[in-house]
Amino acid sequence: MAPATWNRHVATLRSFTVFCRRQSWLQVDLCAGLERRPEKTDRTKAVADTSLEWLFRREDVPVREKCLWRLLYETAARAQEVLSLNVEDVDLGNKRARTTSKGGDTEWLHFQSGSARLLPRIIVGRQTGPLFLADRRPAPARTPATVDVCPVTGRGRLTAIRGSYTGSATPSGLNPTRPEPADHTRPRHDSSGWGAAPLVIGRPGDGTASWATHRCWTVGFDWCPPAGGSR
């Protein structure tokens, strides 16, 4: 069993054990002797920029997915931070968007021209509501909170689960999005001198390059074509 899988199972079992002991259902510690296993992380992996451009230029991918992938790459933000954006949070003129980070702080996500060109195509005149919308209206039995429903279309917010699923729903059957506990591809590119300093400072985190250690969305390696490969 992979160390990450083992650690996840142990953490779940510990949480369950604590709950049961609080309810006086257990008197023993089910996790006694179960230790976390060290996880090895490769912080040098990065998808080639030519492969990323191949992804971003694909004509068989909907605009919503292209914009999502672009925004995730250019901001190096967590998937949930991007999917929780509302239309009114986006400042196209200054190429930034206001988001709530994992710790509850309000921060700016700085994006570039690629996202700036795609965002108006998914906003299409809307003034408020979720930025990324699901394909259809929610069923009556699963109506989300008002803040997660577009007042114009009635469609709900694209969720983190659906946001990951759309990657495997492309006509080619590829899986271009995969959440991983690894360095983000964009931080690796920036550390190689490809990123502008203002964008690095504007990344989620404490205002320094320490955001590169965050668990961010990354592009999977199994789908990437070789450099110069055909579409």
N, C-alpha and C positions, 0 to 999 in steps of 0.2 A: 504494500500500500504506500502511495506517495506520502511524503511527510506532511504536505499541505492538507491532504485528505484526512490523514490521521489526526492532525491537530484540530481540524474542524469537528471531527466526530467526538474527540475528547472534550472540546469546549461545550458542545451540545449536551453531552452526558453530564458534565459538571453542572451546567445550568439546571438540568432536569433534577439532579440529585439535591441541589440546594433548595429547589422548590418543594420537593417531596419531604425533605427534613423540616422545612418550615411548617408544613402541614401535619407533621408528626406521623407521616406514613412510612418513613425509613429511620432506622437507628444506625445504620452502617453507611460508610462512605464508599459508593460504588466506584469511585475514581482513584481509590487508594492504589498507589503503585503505577498509575498511568501518567507518564511524563510527556511533555511536548517534545517533538523531534525537531532538530534544526532544519530549517528550510534554506536551500541554496538559491540565491538570486543572481541572475546574470544582468548586470547593470550596463552592459555594453551593447545590447541588442537594439537595433534600430532598422526600420524598413527603409530601403533606398528611396530617395526622393523621386527617382524616375518611376518607381512602382506606385508611389502615392499619386503622382500626376496621372498615371494610367487609370487609377481608380476614380479620381476626381473628374476625368474627362469622359467617362463611360456614358454612352447615350442610352443604354438600356436600364439606367437607374433613375428612379423618380427624383424630382428636385428636392423633395423633403429630405430624403436620405442623403443626398449630396450635401445639402446645407448642414445637416446634423454632423456628418463626418468632418466636413470642413471646420465647423465651429469647434468640435472636440479637439481636432488637431491644432488649430491655430491658437486656442486659448489654453490648451493642456489642462482643462478643467475636468472634474469628475462628471460622469454621465448625468447623474442626478442634478448637478448644478446647472447643466445646460437644458435638460428637459423641464426643469422647474421655471424657466424663464417665461415671462409674459411679454406681450407685444410692447406694452408701455415701458418695459425695462430696457429696451434696445435704443441706443443712441447711435443711429447710423452716421450722423455727421462727424462724430468723434471716434467712430469705430470701437464702441465699447458697449457692454451690457451689464446691468446691475443684477447681482445674484446673491443668494444667501448660501454661505459656505457650510460645511459639515458642522462646524462649531457654533453656528448661528450668527456669525458675523456677516455684515453686508459688505460686499466687495465688488470691484469692477473686473469684468473679463474683457481683455483687449483682443480684438480680432483684426484681420487684415482684409485686403481687397477681395480675396476669393469669397469670403463669407459676406462681405458688404455687397457684392453683386448678386448673391443668391437670396439673401434675406428678404428683399422687397418682393420676390416672387412667391414666398410663402406667407408673407403678411397680407399682400393683395388688398390694401386699403383698410384693413382692420385697425382699430384704435386701441382696443383692450382685449383681454383674454389670453389663453395660453398661446405661446409662440408656435410650438409643434403640436399639431392636432392628429388625433386618430383618424382612421379611414372612414368610420361610420359613427352615427350617434349611439350613445350608450343605451343598453336595454333598460326598461323601467325598473327592473329589479336590481340593477347595478348602477343607479344614477350616482355619479360622483358629486363632490362638493361643488357649490356654485362657482367658486374661484377656479375650478378645473374644467369649466365648460365654456366654450366660446359663445358669447351672446349673439353672434351673427349667424353662425352655421349650426349651433346646437351640438357640435361634436366635442368630445372630451379631449383632455390632454393626453398626448402620447406618453405612455408610462415607461419606466426603465426597462420592464420586461419586454414590452413591445419594441422599444428602441433597440434592444439587442437582437430581437427576433427578426427585424426587418433586414438585417444583414444577410441572413440565410434565406430570405425570401426573394432574392434577386433571380431573374430568369436563368442566369448561368449556374445557379446553385452554389455560388461561392459563399464564403463566410467572412466578409471583410471586417466585422466588428467582433471583438471578444474582450470582455473585461478581464484583466490580469493584474496580479500584485507585482507589477514590474515597472521599470522606468518607462515613461511615456516616450514615444518616438520623437515628438517635437522637442522635449528637453535634450535628447541626444543630439538632434540637429543643431539646436542653439548652442550647445556646449562645443560644437565643432566650428563655431564662428558664423553660422548661417542666420542667427537670430539677432534682431535689433535689441539693444539694451533697454529701451523703454518698454518693449513687450515683455522682456524677462522680468523687469521690476513689477510689471502689472499682472503677473500670474498669480493664481491663488496661493496663499501662504503668508509669510511674515514680511513680504517686501524684498526678499533676497532670493537667491537661486535655490534655497532649501526646499522649494516646492517640488523640485525634481525627485524627491524621495516619496512623494505622495503616491497612493495607489490610484492610478489614473487609467482612463480608457486607452487602449493601445490597439494598433492594427495587427491582426493575426499574420503569421508568417506562412501558413500553409497555402494561402490563396494567391500570394504575390507572384506575378510572372517575372521571368528574368529581365534584366535591364535591356531595354530595346525590344522587348517581346511584343507580339501583335496583340491587338485588342480582340 
